[in-house]
């Protein structure tokens, strides 16, 4: 007997998505074997009213699949749409509920639909999608998990599964030699640097007896990991303010193995935050002391945590987002069962979802295997005088590190608002804010950020310099801008 999936949405708004999902499930070799789909537009005329039919189907289904967008739909005498009635019926019958929300629909979402979405979000985790392809991929992961929970299929963890079409020649011998060399120095790894490649992979459980190369081996030592897993890249973005909005100060997409991704993303953050240089008198050596606005080890741990512990079956990439007031690191994954947010701020057991990734990253010194990484992040932020990092477990897992309170837009108010009064316009205020966030910003970048020509950028910069609000420190190339404080 097949499990019955009930697709619920405003039919007109999601006509293409409803049909595409029904066709996908029916034609897929795995899902077609275990599921049948009900969509109301395929129901033949019946003596029962339409409302009775869809409520009965929603209540009797095994999986409720709801799509939420901008439209709420027609309402009955109680002011409730069929979609919300269907959701309530499935929920009250304790059905397996999956909800997907279309991104980009918030700006024109009807008031009743927004209220319905808030109700859904207060009761369960929902997923987002942009395209039908996104929707299919995210649904596939959810349906596989459902079948696993029902005991219908058993699948090996992602990192232990064999990478399709992967060969030994897809792995970098140099990367593996460098790994062994570092692991010997950092963790006292016993294998010699010139250990045969197959012996190293076997020691780390990265190769099967039949020669199959695991997904973890590709992610760790692959010459081009994104050839096999395009979603393993890391997306980094810097925003001028405290919200996700264009234009962005900088945006990079990094590719490579997991070690390279961690180094590149960490470097992105550290080169976009404030950096103080002291004097030799402050130290005991000839080396000039320096200090970054955020503790390097905490930033690196947040990024490595996301790369190592993410759900690689998801189409979503790790995202590193630097705002004026905080750093956010997102990964597609959830906390392991038995572990809570409160546990992350104290000593806790290590439950890595990607064990074959975690061990080599530990051996190379990238993570602590004992589960102390997040606890160390808390200690590091406190030692820096920062708020405790925030850990958020929802549709994805997020780590938020708050920046120093004198950073970003608030500094504009404190430093210049009393001085500028009516002397500068809104565009020039924006330039001051951008310089505070990025003293090394170039005029071409300001042109893109403000949407004006280089000529107008130069004109506004000269105005701010003549007013004594900003000044250039160092040469045109290699120097930086500074806000003048009285």
C-alpha positions, 0 to 999 in steps of 0.5 A, a space after each residue: 500500500 502506498 503512502 498518500 501525499 496531499 498537495 495543498 495551496 492556492 491552485 491558481 498561484 501554484 498551478 505549475 508547481 502542483 503539476 510539476 510535483 505530482 509528475 515528479 513524484 509519480 515518475 521518480 523510481 523511488 518515490 513512485 514506488 512508495 507514494 501516490 499523489 492527490 491534487 484537487 484539480 484531478 478529482 472527478 465530479 462527485 456528489 460530495 461538496 468540494 469542501 468535504 472532499 478536500 478536508 477528507 483527503 487532508 485528514 486521511 493523507 499520510 503526508 500533507 504538502 503545503 505551498 505558501 506564497 502571496 495569495 490567501 485564496 477565497 474564503 468561506 463564511 468564517 473568513 478561512 480559505 480552503 488551504 488553511 482548512 486543509 492545513 488544520 485538518 492535517 494537523 489535527 489528525 497528526 499527519 506528517 506535515 511539510 510546508 514550503 514557502 516561496 521566497 520573494 513573495 513577502 513584499 506582496 503577500 496578502 494580510 491573511 496569508 501573512 497571518 496564516 504563515 505566522 501560524 504555521 511558523 509558530 507550530 513547525 519548521 518550514 522550508 523555502 524555495 525559489 524555483 520548481 527545481 529548488 522545490 523538487 530537491 528540497 522535497 526529495 530530501 524530506 520524502 527520503 527522511 520520511 521513508 527512513 523514519 517509516 523503516 521503508 529504506 535504509 541509506 548510508 550517511 552522506 559522507 559514507 556513501 560512494 561518490 558516483 563515477 569518482 575515481 582515485 585520479 579525482 583525488 589530489 595526491 599532494 593534498 593527501 601528502 600535505 594532510 599527513 604532514 600536518 596531522 603528524 605535526 598537530 596530532 601526532 598522526 602515526 602514518 608516514 608522509 609517503 604512505 600509499 594513497 589507498 592505505 591512507 584512505 583505508 585508514 580514514 575509512 574513505 575508500 570501500 573494499 571494492 574501490 569505491 571513493 566516498 563522498 567524504 574523500 572527494 570533499 576532503 581531498 578532491 581536485 575539484 569537489 564542486 564537480 561532484 557537489 556544486 552545493 559544497 561551495 561557500 557564499 560570503 557577503 558583506 552588507 553595508 547595513 544590518 539587513 540583507 539588501 543590495 547593493 552589497 559591499 562585497 560578495 564572493 563564492 568560494 570553491 575547493 575542498 573543505 579545508 580551502 573553503 574554511 580558510 577562504 571564508 575566514 579570510 573574507 571575514 577577517 579582511 572586512 572587519 576593523 583591525 587595530 595596530 598597537 606600538 612596540 611599547 605595548 609588547 615585550 618584543 619587536 613585533 607590533 601587537 595587533 588585534 582584530 575586532 572579532 576573535 579569529 578563533 571564534 570566526 574560524 570555528 563558526 565557519 568550520 562548524 558549518 562546513 563540517 556539520 552541514 547537511 550535504 544532501 541539501 541544495 543550500 550552500 554554507 552562507 557567511 554574511 557580515 553585517 554592520 552589527 554582526 556576523 552570521 554563519 548559516 548551514 543546511 543542517 540541524 542539531 543532532 538528536 539529544 543535543 540542545 542549544 543550551 548544551 552548546 555553551 558548555 562541555 557536551 558530547 561530540 555528535 558529528 553528522 559527518 563522522 568521516 569529515 570530522 575525523 580528518 578535520 580534527 587530525 589537521 587541527 581544524 576542529 576539536 573532536 571533544 565537542 568543545 568548539 562552541 564552548 570555546 567560541 563563547 569563551 573567546 567572545 567573552 574575552 573580547 568583551 563581546 556578547 555570547 554567540 547566538 546559536 539558532 536551530 530552525 530550518 537551518 543552523 545559524 551562529 551569530 557573533 555580535 560585532 562591537 557596539 561602536 561599529 556601523 551605523 550607530 557610530 555615524 550618529 555618535 561621531 558626525 551627526 552633531 557636526 553635520 547638521 544640514 551640511 551634508 545630504 543623505 548620499 553623503 551620509 551614506 558615504 560616511 556609513 560605508 567608510 565606517 564599515 570599510 575604510 579601504 572602500 574604493 571610489 568605483 565600489 562607492 559608485 556601484 553602492 550608491 548608483 551614481 557615476 564616478 564623477 559624482 562620487 568624487 564630487 561628494 568625497 571632496 565635499 566631505 573632505 572640505 567639511 573636515 569630516 573625512 580624510 585620506 590616510 596614505 597614498 591613493 593606492 594602498 591607503 584608506 579613508 578615515 572619519 575625522 573626530 573632533 
